[in-house]
Structures are given as C-alpha cells and as structure tokens.
Amino acid sequence: MSETPLLEVQNLQIKSGDQVLVHDLNFNLKAGETLGLVGESGSGKTLSSLALMGLLAPGLKATGSLKFKNHLLLNSSEKDWNQIRGKEIAMVFQEPMSALNPSMKCGKQVAEILQNHGQKKGLKEKVLELFEKVELPRVKAIYQSYPHQLSGGQKQRVVIAMAIANNPALLIADEPTTALDVSVQASILDLLKKLQKEFQMAMIFISHDLGVVRKIADQVMVMYHGELKESGSTEDLFERPKDPYTKGLIACRPGPDTHFRRLPLVQDFLLGHVQDLVSIPASEKEKQAQIKVKQSPILEVKSLFKTYRSKSGILGKTKEVQAVKELSMALYKGESLGLVGESGSGKSTIGRILVGLEHAEEGELLYENQNLKDLGRSAWRKLNRDIQIIFQDPYGSLNPRMSAGESIAEVLRQNQHLSKEEAWEQALVLLEKVGLLRDYAQRYPHEFSGGQRQRIGIARAIAMEPKILVCDESVSALDVSVQAQILNLLNDLKEEYEFTYLFISHDLQVVRYFCDRVLVLRNGELVEEGFAEALFQNPEKEYTANLISNQH
C-alpha cells in the first residue's frame, strides 16, 4: 500500500442555505484501503460521498478541500467531473434499480459506461468479461436481459460491473447490501473484497449495519447529525469504543450473546441514562417457550401448497413457480415464531396467506380449531380483525391524504363502532401507547421518519384488537437504534395484550433475539425448526448452518 493518501478530505462542510448539514469532516484514504462510514439516517454519510462525486443537489454547497490524486475536486468544472465520475471514482448504490435504466438491456448499459470513457472496440467482449468477473451466471443471457428479469443480487452485480468497468481508483459503496438476504449479502461482500484486491481500489463503504462494516472495513468513521463522533481502526473502534454514541450503536444491535429483556437504546447512552440491563438466560427463554408449545395451537397449517402462475405475452407459455410446498406448522398463543430463509423461500407468501391477502390451492388452515376454508365472507371479516399484518414499508399502507390520527381513528370507528369523538380520543391513546406524542395526530405520513411511520402502522394494527400479528420484515429497513426501539415496543405490547407474533425476517440476529422458535424455509419447503437458541447454536442442516455463518 502506498503511504501517500489517494484521497485527502479537509474541513469538508456541506450547507443548505444557513443550515450546516456536514460539519468540518477530515479524513485520508490510501489505495487498497477500506473506510467504513457508519451512522443513522440523516448523519451525513451519503451527502459526504455525493460531494466526492460532484453530485450534490442544487441548493447544497460544499466548502473545504477534497484532494484526489492531487486534483482539487471542489474546483472542478462539469467537464472535469464527467472525466472523473465513472472512471476515477465510481459508486454503487443501495437500490440497483435507481442506477439501472429499466428500458435498456443490461449489457448495453455497461457498454455505454465504457463508451463514455473512450472505449470503442470489443465492447461486448469486455462487458461479458466484466459479468464473469462479478460472478454472474449465464453471462450471455444476462447481457440480453432487462433489469426486471434479474434477481436483486444479480442486479446489484450488474451495477458493480458498471462501477468497475473503467478500473476506478476509488469505489464508493452506499448501503450496497442492505436490501439483500444474508447469503446474497455475504457473496456481494466477498465479491467487493476480491475486486478491491485485484484492482487495488480504495473503497468507502457506507452502512448503518455495524456487522457488515466490521467484516469489510480497515478503518471506521462514526457520524451523527453531520458531525464526526469517532474514528479509528475497525478493531479498536468495535472493541474499545470511546464516544457514547458509538457505544450505543454497538450495544443496541442484537448479537449472539444478547439475552436482554429489553435492548439498550442509543438515546440512553447519549443522555447518560444507561441502566444495568436485565438478562434472560437462554435456558430460561427456552423453558418459557416450551410451556407455550404444550397448549393447543392457536393457528395450524397442514400440507399447504401455493403456486404462482404467469404468462409471457398473449400466446406465451404459462410459467409456474411453487412458492410453498407441503408446509405444515403450528403457532402457539403468546409466542413469537420466526420465519427465516433467503428471498424466494416463501416467507412472505405464508404471511400473506394467513391474513387472507393470498389463497392457497391445497392444504388446511386451522384457526382456533376452525378450518378457514369453510368460512363465509362475514367470518373472514372477523378473522381479518384477529390476524393483522405489519409491513416492511408502512408508508405504502398509510393513506398520504389522511393524518396519523385519522388513519387510526378510521380503523377504530369501523372495528369498534365508536363515534367520531370517541375514535379520535382512542387514537390519541394508541399513539401514546406506541411512543408518539398526541400532537403528532394532526401530521401526515410524509412528515414522519421511517421509525415513526412504523409506530403508526403498529398503532393501526393494534386498533383492530388482534390476537396474532404478522410482522413482515417490519424492522429490516430501520436504523439499528430505531430497530431496537421497535423491538422493545413489540415486546411490551406482547406482554400487555398477550399478542402472538409470526415474525418474518432475513436478519437472523434479530430473529435469534426476538423469537421463541424458528422455522427455516428454502424454496417453499421447511428445512428445519427448533427453539431459537438451540437452533442457532446447533443447526442440524447444512443450509441453516450456512445461513447463520453468513450473518456472523
């Protein structure tokens, strides 16, 4: 590694009018080195990286010094930036569809990047070579494919191929694995490390997932509200954090040894209110879970089959995908049952079948010993009150034209036949119950953060007075500190209302902490099931063991 920094950032400040969004950021980066940039939403991570690409939005102004290979980037003209972007400095985004043109074939998109920087001959061969380098299958078929025809992991590999097409000296990876399941995430991280070594690239890896940053970074910087709170070698920072904010970020993320009754919160560390954490021994947790499974199941699934059929064109063949194959499972009152597996394993399909959003072709669904297939419409309406779902993105399930209070009050009026005034007052009580202020009732969905919207979604769900809550990736898109708050809230509500949870997630550490039992799915089939701690410590199947090792 060269001792001369490839990138020197001095006193970087980003302002919007008089508001300072990033305060005096300083760091150096050498060739072949990986810098992890950590922090919650709004910490300034992505803004800082966009400044390095000359991509700040109009109205934002960067000052200070950005020195890259002895070029002063902030003094660059648009013509200079166009020479640097994609050639010297490249970027991989969290959501590959934001970087890919949905109406252009993947091969042509990568070829265009090569053309823009002067390559004229042998474009197709070069693109196929890049696709092989990023370990895509069937490279010729993917060359001719549109983005929507690829899986999430394959799309991300195409974006990485675009980013490395011109052998950049610096690669900025902005949350490149957040939306991917654990095994795909692990393979993308391995790929980035392999490519970095081959090309001696420097890398800035941006993430709110501390576990991922710990795996890939040499140095780590922790940001909070636009300020650098702490920086150092990865080992030092994780083993010996100094700043209260860093300590809180690390502590609130569930890990293999997390057996706390409640997760610690970042806010507690910032305010100096950290209290002794009450632990539940793993043996005690399993003992409580064993008591629950000795009762009759509240919900039982027997030999369930679900097939999706799609047709390409008017005369095209019908394509069949078996989403769920002969699945049997039981859910017991008061337990949290985890469903885990890779994308396409059937997790979300099962959740949607249980709440009536999908219908199975074969099998039995028994709720309180009643076969749901025999139910009429009015009985299904009652069942829909008993089994509610909390989605990953609450914004999609909230009406943007209704305030938070109105969204909850409407459910209460329909469900409990309350007057307008009674429903409104009850909605305010529910907002408080999920940790929001009564004043927030007049606000609209776009005025809330992701974590606050998730709380509103939970308030709407419990307004139905359900017995079972299906949580479909309901904390996976949240910052770790907000995730800890929501998990604590779900546990509090479980104790107060005796809820039963079906908890669907690709985050195995969260499942290990939150759930009593776990079911592992693969391609719609049940691979393994067991009590959470026992299954994580001693998985019987190789597939389960691989899933667990990929997340560590």
Beta strands, then each sheet from edge to edge (+ up, - down):
strand 1: 7-16
strand 2: 19-29
strand 3: 34-38
strand 4: 60-68
strand 5: 71-72
strand 6: 89-92
strand 7: 170-174
strand 8: 202-207
strand 9: 219-224
strand 10: 227-233
strand 11: 299-311
strand 12: 318-331
strand 13: 336-340
strand 14: 362-367
strand 15: 370-371
strand 16: 387-390
strand 17: 468-472
strand 18: 500-504
strand 19: 517-522
strand 20: 525-531
sheet 1: 2+ 1- 4+ 5-
sheet 2: 6+ 7+ 8+ 3+ 9+ 10-
sheet 3: 12+ 11- 14+ 15-
sheet 4: 16+ 17+ 18+ 13+ 19+ 20-
end
